[in-house]
Amino acid sequence: MTENNIRLIDLTKTDLANLISEAVSLELKKVISLMNLQPEKEENRIISRSETSKLLGVSLTTLFHWNKQNILVAKKIGSKVYYLKNDVMDKLKSVA
């Protein structure tokens, strides 16, 4: 058995709770690192899909397709999709 495989039947409740806690902690660190992108600069903040679509003047469907085509790459936090404002502004400048 490799280190990455987990057999749940061999885990105690405490072990499972620790694994879940570690996974949640890792995801929270990712969120915190995204939110701490030089907060003094407005361009580096994260914005929602709806804010992005309004800023670019495109539909949410277009944003979805652009993400799939790597035209404007989204960041996921859990099930939510966000964009870095500086990426959106760069896209806006390239179209203008």
C-alpha positions as CSV (number, residue, x, y, z in Angstrom):
1,M,0.0,0.0,0.0
2,T,1.4,3.4,-1.0
3,E,1.5,6.4,1.3
4,N,-1.3,8.2,-0.6
5,N,-3.8,5.3,-0.3
6,I,-6.1,5.3,2.7
7,R,-8.2,2.3,3.7
8,L,-11.0,3.6,5.9
9,I,-11.5,0.3,7.6
10,D,-8.1,0.7,9.3
11,L,-8.8,4.2,10.6
12,T,-10.0,5.1,14.0
13,K,-12.5,7.9,14.5
14,T,-9.6,10.1,15.8
15,D,-7.5,9.3,12.8
16,L,-10.3,10.1,10.4
17,A,-11.0,13.4,12.3
18,N,-7.3,14.3,12.0
19,L,-7.2,13.6,8.3
20,I,-10.3,15.7,7.7
21,S,-8.9,18.5,9.9
22,E,-5.6,18.4,7.9
23,A,-7.5,18.6,4.6
24,V,-9.6,21.5,5.7
25,S,-6.6,23.3,7.1
26,L,-4.8,22.9,3.7
27,E,-7.8,24.4,1.8
28,L,-8.0,27.3,4.3
29,K,-4.4,28.1,3.8
30,K,-5.0,28.2,0.0
31,V,-7.9,30.7,0.6
32,I,-5.8,32.8,2.9
33,S,-2.9,32.9,0.5
34,L,-5.3,34.0,-2.3
35,M,-6.8,36.7,-0.1
36,N,-3.4,38.0,1.0
37,L,-2.2,38.9,-2.5
38,Q,-0.9,42.4,-1.7
39,P,-4.2,43.7,-0.2
40,E,-3.0,47.3,-0.7
41,K,-3.3,46.9,-4.4
42,E,-6.9,46.9,-5.8
43,E,-5.8,44.9,-8.9
44,N,-4.7,41.9,-6.9
45,R,-7.9,41.2,-5.2
46,I,-10.2,38.3,-6.1
47,I,-13.6,39.0,-7.7
48,S,-16.6,36.9,-8.3
49,R,-17.8,35.5,-11.6
50,S,-20.7,38.0,-11.7
51,E,-18.3,40.9,-11.0
52,T,-16.0,39.7,-13.8
53,S,-18.8,39.3,-16.3
54,K,-20.0,42.8,-15.6
55,L,-16.5,44.2,-15.8
56,L,-15.8,42.5,-19.1
57,G,-19.3,42.9,-20.5
58,V,-19.7,39.2,-21.3
59,S,-22.0,36.5,-20.1
60,L,-21.3,33.9,-17.4
61,T,-21.3,31.3,-20.2
62,T,-18.6,33.2,-22.1
63,L,-16.5,33.2,-18.9
64,F,-17.0,29.4,-18.6
65,H,-15.8,28.9,-22.2
66,W,-12.8,31.3,-21.7
67,N,-11.8,29.3,-18.6
68,K,-12.0,26.0,-20.5
69,Q,-9.9,27.5,-23.4
70,N,-7.4,29.1,-20.9
71,I,-8.2,32.6,-22.2
72,L,-9.0,33.8,-18.7
73,V,-8.1,31.3,-16.0
74,A,-10.3,31.1,-12.9
75,K,-9.4,30.2,-9.4
76,K,-11.6,27.8,-7.4
77,I,-12.1,28.1,-3.7
78,G,-14.2,25.1,-2.8
79,S,-17.1,25.1,-5.3
80,K,-16.9,28.9,-5.9
81,V,-15.2,30.4,-8.9
82,Y,-13.2,33.6,-8.7
83,Y,-10.8,35.6,-10.9
84,L,-7.9,37.8,-10.0
85,K,-8.8,41.3,-10.9
86,N,-5.4,42.0,-12.5
87,D,-5.9,39.1,-14.9
88,V,-9.3,40.5,-15.8
89,M,-7.9,44.0,-16.3
90,D,-5.1,42.5,-18.5
91,K,-7.8,40.8,-20.6
92,L,-9.7,44.0,-20.8
93,K,-6.6,45.9,-22.1
94,S,-5.8,43.2,-24.7
95,V,-9.3,43.4,-26.2
96,A,-9.3,47.2,-26.3
